[in-house]
Amino acid sequence: MSFRTIIEPFRIHSVEPLRMTTPEQRRRALQEAGFNLFDLHSDDVLIDLLTDSGTGAMSRDQWAAIQHGDESYAGSPSWFRFLESVRELFPFRHVIPTHQGRAAEKILFTAIGGSGMTIPNNTHFDTTRANVEFTGAEAVDLVIPEGHDPASLHPFKGNMDVDRLDELLRARAGTVPVVFVTITNNSGGGQPVSLANLRAVREVCDRHAVPLFLDACRFAENAWFIREREPGHHDREVRDIVREMAGLADGMTMSAKKDGLANIGGWLAMHDDELAVRCRNLLVLTEGFPTYGGLAGRDLEAIAQGLKEVVEHDYLRYRIRSTAYLGEALLRAGIPIVQPTGGHAVYLDARALLPHIPALQYPGQALAVALYESGGIRGCEIGTVMFGRQPDGSEQPAAMDLVRLAIPRRTYTQSHIDYVIEVCTEVAARARELCGYRIVEEPPMLRHFTARFAQLGQS
């Protein structure tokens, strides 16, 4: 018999207290932070859904593995345990450890990017796009049309538009050093990519002799969606689906802070021997020796164990179902979200909820600020603040204005999520009262991290 209640497939071993705050305290905190939720003190946040990156709880066995951490500068046993765990799922010839995913991106795009080059992706996330553009290359998004429609129920809205990819590779022959596919597609609502789509992308890449890389930081969640939604895969082991995804690629970047179930770490992997030499040379300059890459031995051990746990079916069933629980409750309350629900987060459709706020007045930022002020919930704007500023300095509305409620792994219980539902419902009920924002300070790149805002009509 199947029961309706979602239970966590673990027991709580230790607890961390949460600090309760009043609306007045939160309003003061917002003023001091320039209405940028990244600049809040985390002690002032009750439910922190800013990101699922590095914010999860590690398991008993991961903490035990940390005690095996060997801090030898070169050739540590911890490195070989890490390497074995990575290759068990991603059998690439070269595995280059980094302190997190954006370091892998920086190294790779420094090696292959540059002025006049083009990097296509289903949808680049913020640091990926920034690292591409920092080299002078152009980042091009080629997600399928359904990926821009929050209400579309397409089961694989992260898929790449292979016809547009073929046109791009034909038109820009010789200037595309790599094709990227992000699994799951974070900027597009945490939407998965199907195996059929990956195979089709692989065929196009082969036809144009261009390598295919995965941004694979949520690989296990993507594999679970393939198992649940793509015909012919329901009885497969997740680890086997992961290996098949990896087998369709020539390399990958990885943040182990997501589906590595660790608080820090990542890697760059590939088959290309010559490219690996160039990347390792850059690694030594910026990260460290090739057998630690900016990580302590204990971090390598935690990642190695996390890669074993993340493909367990009981964990993934709980992870995906508990996220859907939040999304389904918000839909019942009449709150527009990106559908179907992704794996690591629920994305509120701020543009649909706040149609009176123009995109260039940042409806996503307005909604995110309101959730914090009302209930101490910290989410993340994924919209015109994050993606509106163009390389030439102009500003354009993003394809969507979303607020991501990213759920840290193995951290919050169902009662925490029920509280989030209540706060979202309260804010949505007074949506017409919310006002837009303007930016008063911003850096030249990745402005959403450090920009300061003012409510419209205020200084």
Secondary structure, DSSP 8 states (H G I E B T S, - for coil): ---S----SS---S--------HHHHHHHHHHTTT-GGGS-GGG-SEE-S--SS-S---HHHHHHHTT----SSS-HHHHHHHHHHHHH---SEEEEESSHHHHHHHHHHHH--TT-EEEESS--HHHHHHHHHTT-EEEE-B-GGGG-TT---TTTT-B-HHHHHHHHHHTTTS---EEEESSBGGGTSB---HHHHHHHHHHHHHHT--EEEE-TTHHHHHHHHHHHSTT-TTS-HHHHHHHHHHT-SEEEEETTSTT-SSS-EEEEES-HHHHHHHHHHHHHHT--TTTTT--HHHHHHHHHHHHHTT-HHHHHHHHHHHHHHHHHHHHTT--B-SS--SSEEEEEHHHH-TTS-GGG-HHHHHHHHHHHHH-EE-EEESHHHH-B-TTS-B---S--EEEEE--TTT--HHHHHHHHHHHHHHHHTGGG---EEEEE--SSSGGGT-EEEETT--
